[in-house]
Amino acid sequence: MKFNEKLISLRRAKGLSQEQLANQINVSRQAVSKWETAESQPDLAKLILLSDVFDSSLDELCGRKDETPEADIIQIDTGRAETGPVWRWFAALVLSLIIGFAGGATLSRHLFPAVIQQVIDPITISSLKLYPELSNQKIRVLFSPSVANENFSFYVQKVDSFGQSSTYPVIYNQGTCVSDVLIDHLDGDFTLYAVINDGTYEHTTGLIQISGLDASGYNFEELWNQ
């Protein structure tokens, strides 16, 4: 079974909509939709989060199965490798190592972060400006990604202190992203994130944390330059 088919099957078995799944792993619903239609694939970090949501191994999530019969494995272990072709023994060894490495999400969370840093170049934020319009219940957010072009897709995600998430479209023009984020004093504390999809990976970067919001102003802590 292909990855996109397995993802659809696991999501439906869990009783989740595309939007509900997207909120749990901090991506857009469109990203989940593209994964399920095989238009794109999640990066390694998102695969690990998906394996946690579905309580499955990475092997199961990717639709991979060990198709070597148990009897053949026993024969290999008891000496078949000595009389059979060398490649049979080598293939069995590689397969067992792959299954052992991908078998548990807990081990993956400890091992993969270092690998991710080597494989995926993160997109950082080089500047951030806020233009609050509290009377109009919105904040205009301007930020500049370190790398971007017109083929990238962008949006701003707002996550409140209760874990509720909402997204806002971004207009990209000559290296600057602009988004109007709706706010309300009932929002309480919340954090804004920049989400950038380069066509292969989706990069999420913290922008700013807002607290104590009321009609007169708010407190904040910038995250983009940390």
Secondary structure, 3 states (H helix, E strand, C coil): CCHHHHHHHHHHHHCCCHHHHHHHCCCCHHHHHHHHCCCCCCCHHHHHHHHHHHCCCHHHHCCCCCCCCHHHHHHHHHHHHHHCCHHHHHHHHHHHHHHHHHCCHHHHHHHHHHHHHHHCCCCCEEEEEEEEEHHHCEEEEEEEECCCCCCCEEEEEEEECCCCEEEEECEEECCEEEEEEECCHHHCCEEEEEEEECCCCEEEEEEEEEEEEECCEEEEEECCCC
